[in-house]
């Protein structure tokens, strides 16, 4: 009902969608909806629960057939998809999942029935305008509803409520909905930050010039430089693919070898180089054991070990070294490997990799002087700017 009311307002507003007049029309529809349906929403039981476990145990043939038929019919109608390479179409449009292991409730036909009508007047070659319209529709629809009232996940309609989802479902649903409307897209995330805990998931989409543009669904527009992500503060960036990636730890590990949770997936692709400068790096490795892989880790106080791995390297027992193919300069690293039970061990001293890719050892021998630490957390420039303005 809310969708119908919003779409009617959007249709009447036509080209003046972002004007005050359109906003007034939507507010009028929203007020009427809230008055008539507000209590009903809070008391409405959840009817759909996502299934746990591998898709092959519960996804029905009819769901996949309907999804595949929808996407191929969309390809017939969309010039941009007809220009797309077969490989990119299979990888970034056809998949019914955006994030592995995330709750799966709705397929592309449901997503398209919701969003595609709002994009009918939009040139889909203009990726910026498509995302702008997506952000607008989600933002305006959310004004119709109260804070999220359920304990369960209910699918893409979670987007209609405040206070439920973080960046993972934001990116997951954003990419799934845009794919269902004919936009080649994927979800990416950074493995860590230089100074903060956690990581961030966001969306990327392929434009008509074959450039990958980055954005946060609902809140930002596509850019080529990803400046809103502050890549200078990030460690390695990974994209969720639908096809298996044979150069991942999932496939490269030895039998019984422990893989850190962040890398224990066959669908990861390191795409750091489209945001940051990366270099290959070879380090000596003389540890015993049967591991095929070693890692570079960084500080992270959110982990019990105090560090988190951010990239992997292949061990060469003959040459007694390990090769990392994608390392970001101007970062401080801990070279580690893992026991079969998941405990990390150092195979070398921590080091700083300077901007030129030169290793600077930082191990301190002897006595250290006393220091008084006045501040243990860096100033946030955004807050400093706001303080100056105030």
Secondary structure by P-SEA (a helix, b strand, c coil): caaaaaaaaaaaaccccccaaaaaaaaaaaaaaaaccaaaaaaccccbbbbcccccccccaaaaaaaaaaaaaaaaaccccccccaaaaacccccccccccccccccaaaaaaccccccccccccaaaaaaaaaaaaaaaaaaaccccccccccccccccccccccaaaaaaaaaaaaaaaccccbbbbbcccccccccccbbbbbccccbbbbbccccccccccccccccccccbbbbbbccccccccccccccccccccccccccccccccccbbbbbbbbbbbccccccccccccccccccccccccbbbbbbccccccccccccccbbbbbbcccccbbbbbcccccccccccbbbbcccccbbbbbbbcccccccaaaaaaaaac
